[in-house]
């Protein structure tokens, strides 16, 4: 069984990676940027001190296994003295049904359940803490594109509504946030490159005042290389950069993350492939 080291992309902003556009469906392994039919991955995350690689401290270890379709099967996270097990579920067509979360004693501590329509679109998400439901979200689609989401508290009261709009290529170019009274609270505008990567995010408040501008850059592998955040007058607030090392299969073997040009985190992977 051959093993390779690979770095894991750090997700800095949910808005940078979550697109409501209906894209060709990938399995979990492809979404993680892994080429080939890996059977498991072990990820190591370290914080750096003083910008020196030898001054690093282990943050967590994630051990991930995939099913025969390449979707997540189990993830075991070790962080300090904590140990968490995530068990994932998919239907016969490979669409996610949710996951369960267990502690070291294998006691169920939480779960998330999905309900999908006949096309595999997620129309409901319910979150539980132990046996107690804490949150529910519903979604509505048109032509297999997500156009509206609503969030509800455990008592059934709606807390937020999100409305999505798209360009002709199916990219999510606008998202509006409404409160429970139907009042517009925030609006996001997005731009994309010709490969479908999000390159700009503009955040406006209810008065159409620009609150924040975020820009994104990618390498030839479509991996994120830079995220920069600017305030309303486009003055730079912060910048995060990503440097990758790749193996012979174009899987990256190491990722170093810089905050304002100072290295502060390293993420590495060990990937196991089957032997034939």
N, C-alpha and C positions, 0 to 999 in steps of 0.2 A: 504494500500500500504506500503510495507516494504522498508526501506531504509538502506543502508549500506555505510560505509565509505570505500574508496579504494584509493590507491595512483596510480598515472599515471606515466608510464615510461618516463623519460626525455631522449630525443634523443640527444646525444652529437655529434655524427658524422653521417652524412648521409651514409657514406661508411660502417658504422657498421651495419646498419639496412636494407639498400637497396640491395637486391640481384637480379641479372638478371636471376637467375635460375627459371624455370617454376615449381612452387610448387603447391600443391593442393589448390584450391581457397577457401578462407575464406571470411565470411562477415566482415563488419567493426567492429562489436562488438567482434568477435573472435580475430581479428587482434589487438584489444586494450587489449587483455588478460582478457576479462570478461566472466566468466562462468555463464550460465543462460540466460534468455530472458529479460534482462533489457530494459526498454522503454526510460529511459533518465539517463544522468550522469551529475553531476555538479563537476567540477574540480577546486581546489583552489591551487595556487602556491604561496609560500612564500619564501623570501630570509631571511637567518639567519645572525645575526650579533654577532661577538664575540664567535661564536660556541655555543650559548645558544638558546634553543628553544623558550624561552619567549621573546627573542630579535628579533622578526621576523616582516617582513613587507610584506604586500600583494602585489604581483606582478600583478596577473590577475585572473579572474574568467571565466571559459569556461563552458557554459551550452550546452549540446549535446543531441539531440533526434535521435532515430533510427526509420526506417520504419519497416514494418512487416517482412521483410527479414533479419533484423538485420544490415542493412547498414545505414550509416550516412544520416540523413535527413536535419537537421539544426544545426548550431553551432553559439552561440552568445558569443562574447568575450568582456569582460569589462576590460579595462586597463587604470588606472588613469581616465581621463575624456573622453577617447575614447571608442567608441562602434562600433563593427563590426559584421555584420551578414553574415554568409556563408550558402548558400543554395545549397545542393548537388543533383545531378541527376544520375539515373541509368536506364538502359533499362529493358525490360521485363524479361530478363534472369539474372538480377542482376549485370551486368557489368557497371562500372562507365562511365558516359558520361561527367563528369566535374562538375564545381560549379560556382556560381555567388557570388560576394562580394558586400555588401551594407554598407553604412555608417548609422549614427543614423537617418538621414532624409529619409532613405530607397532609396537613390539615388545609382544607380549602379556605382561602382567605378572600378570594374575589374571583369574579368571572365577567366576561363580556360576551354577549350573544348577538349574532347577526341574523336578520331575516332577509332573504333575497327574493326577487321576482323571477319569472321564468327565463329571463335573459341574463340572470346572474347579477343584476344591479342590486346593491344593498339598499333596501327600503326602510330598514329599522335597525337601530343599535341600542342595546340595553346594557347598562353597567350595574354590577352588583358588588357590594362590599360585604363579604360573608354571605348571608342569606337576604340581605336588605338591598332593595333596588335604590340606587342613588341618582340615576340619570337615564333618560331615554331620548333618542333622537329618531325622527322620521324623515324620509326623503321622498321627493317626487321627481320623476324623469319625463322628458319628452324626447322622442327619437333617440333613446338610450343615452341622453345627456342629463346630468343632474342639474335641475333648474331651481330647486327649493329644498331647504332643510329647516326643521324646527326642533328646538331643544326643550325638554320638559323636566321639571323637578319630580321627585319621588311622589309628590301629591297630585301629579297630573297637570300642574299649572305650567303653561308655556313661558319660557324665559327669554327666548331669542328666536328670530327667524333670519335665515340667510338666503339671498337670491343670487343666482349665478347667470352670467351671460357669456357668449362665446363668439369667436370669429369664425370665418368660413373653414378654417383648418381644424376646428374643434378645440382650440385652445381657450381656456377660461380667461377672459380678458377683464372681467369685472365681477366684484362680489360686494353686495350691500348687506349691512347688518341692521336689523330692526329690533327694538325692544318689545316687550309683551303688549305694549299699547299701540304697536304699529308705527312708532316714530323712528325715522332713519337716524342711526347713531354713528355709523362709520361706513366708508366706502373705500374699496381697494381697486386699483387699476393695475393691470399687468401687461407686460410686453414680452415677446418671445423671439428667439432667433429662428433661422430657417430649418433647424433640426428639432424644434419644439421645446428647447430649453428656455426656462423663464429667465429673462435678463434684467427685468425692472419691475419693481413693486412700489406704487405710490399709495400712501395711506392718507386719506382725507377724513376730517371730522364731519359732524352733521351740518356745519356751516360752510362746507366746501373749502376749509382751510387746510393746506398741506401740512400734515404733522410730521411725516417722515418719508424719505426716499431711500430705497435699498436697491443696489445694483449687484448683478451676478455675472461671473465669468467662468468659462469652462475650457478644458483642454480638448485635444482631438478624440479622446475617449469618452467625451461628454461627462467627465467627472468635474465637480465643482472645484475651481481653483482660487476664487476670491469672492468675498461678500463684503460690501461696503455700505455703511449706513450714514445718511446725511439728515440734518434737521431741515426745518422749513425753508431756510435760505440757502440750502444745499451746502452747508458747512459740514465737513466730515466729523462724525461722532466717533466712529470706530471702524476698523477694517480687520477682517479675518482672512488669512490666506492658507492654502493647502498645497503641500508638496508631496508628490507621489513617487514611489519606486515600483516598477512593473516587472513581472516575470516573463518568461518566454511565451506564455499564453495570453499576455495582455491583462492578466489579473494583477492588481497592484499589491506589492509585497509589504509596503509600509506607507503610512501617511503621517506627516508632521503638520501640525496646525499652529499657525502664528497668529498672535493677537497684537495688532499694531506693530507688525514686523518683528515681534519677539516670540520665539518658539515657546509654547506653553503646554502642548499635549502631543503625545504620540500614540497611535493606534496600530496594532499589528494583528495578523491572523495566522493561524496554522490551518491549512485546508487539507482534508483527506479525500483522496479519490479511490474508487474501486480498482482492484487489480483483475485483469482479464486473462 
